[in-house]
Amino acid sequence: MIEGIFFDISGVLLDGAELLPNADKAINYIEEKNLPYRLITNTSQQPRSKIVKQLQDAGINILEEHVYTAPLAAKDYVLSHNLRPYCLIHRGLKSEFSDVVQNDPNAVIIGDAADDFNYANLNHAFRLCLEGAPLIAIGHNKYFKKSGDFFMDAGPFVEAIEYACDIEAVITGKPSVDFFSQVLASIQIKAEQVALIGDDIYGDIQGAINAGLESRLVRTGKYRDGDENKTKPKAIVVNDVLAAVEDLL
Amino acid sequence: MIEGIFFDISGVLLDGAELLPNADKAINYIEEKNLPYRLITNTSQQPRSKIVKQLQDAGINILEEHVYTAPLAAKDYVLSHNLRPYCLIHRGLKSEFSDVVQNDPNAVIIGDAADDFNYANLNHAFRLCLEGAPLIAIGHNKYFKKSGDFFMDAGPFVEAIEYACDIEAVITGKPSVDFFSQVLASIQIKAEQVALIGDDIYGDIQGAINAGLESRLVRTGKYRDGDENKTKPKAIVVNDVLAAVEDLL
């Protein structure tokens, strides 16, 4: 019996800034059923306030409290550990960290930095970690799809620095079980009564499986034929987010 | 009984273009003993011809046949497999591949591309591999030291693309056992009678151990305190390349 739903955003509700077909209907449907839900995302190109505005502009009327982001989890981590991070993150996200001390860094936060993933910046992060700075990763996704093209996400760059320095990153956001636990706590429903709907077989579906959630893989976003066979048990795949909601309830 | 010696170049014989202390004496010593030797390197910033000239300019008088490079092993691989590589390699190395067909690529060669490791180039390599192109790596080193600074080597970027695409790269150069076998064949001496002298605990020493060679770790180059404890069995560490040669013979 599903009593709460987590939605991934990019590739499930939105394609870039555009609404994906039936995404508004899916949210309306569970709003009408009065079911608790959260939109959880590793998207690290903009602060939560902008994500909420983008969803509202696209026709999905949600509040800030409905949205959990991996960057906010990373921010919580450095604040609670008194760390001064070098932030190798997307320019659009910098404002989310404007109130965090960043001079004389003793930690590295790495997110989807896009064009700022260059050799100079990566070496800077690598040298800090080689000297012992902890590496905090905003998500561990392999890649994402945007306007028809595939792009490397933060995950591969996290792997690169982990390998270079023989360290293990603290992963915030999906697929971290800690992150799922945090979001579950906010709606006070047990894992097995919550389902996640996502387009990323690793970050979303494998993450949900590891955290004990139900899940549905959608054929939108970054989905590629055969992705459903990459998890154990195999993912249940449906056409889009509305089909997922209908299948679950 | 050691009957042949392999030398790493960068950090063992040279620091950048400069001769490291006693490096010329070490080579002269084994030349006088008439012992077969090879200089083997993953350095992928220049063609073999320039490496040889650089060594000669620094005062080490060797011939092209003494030098085995990872880029040449990668080139052999794509030629023997009829592949057309996209070469994400250092600008200084491009001339080594000038006679290899590279249009409409169906493979990726990745080396220490330095500043050409940018998001656009990495995404290009990633997309080819996502579509099934094999990834051929020039070495798998974690990092190198140059003029007092540490720099990420090709290895971390190989890891990044392997993780992004769920593939495994073909590694040419150290620490590939195939590469060591190839160099051993050229001097016709058994692995257990050959020793490798290197400054990289992974690429050199662990590689030598895996291939059945003796080895000595030098405290020059990228050596960092405690590196010798990172292999099983522990590496034997000496001050420099001359001490290594004297210790071995």
Interface residues (C-beta under 8 A of the other chain):
Chain A: A113 A114 D115 D116 F117 N118 Y119 A120 L122 N123 F126 R127 L130 K142 Y143 D149 F150 F151 M152 D153 G155 P156 F157 E159 A160 I161 E162 Y163 A164 C165 D166
Chain B: A113 A114 D115 D116 F117 N118 Y119 A120 L122 N123 F126 R127 L130 K142 Y143 D149 F150 F151 M152 D153 G155 P156 F157 E159 A160 I161 E162 Y163 A164 C165 D166
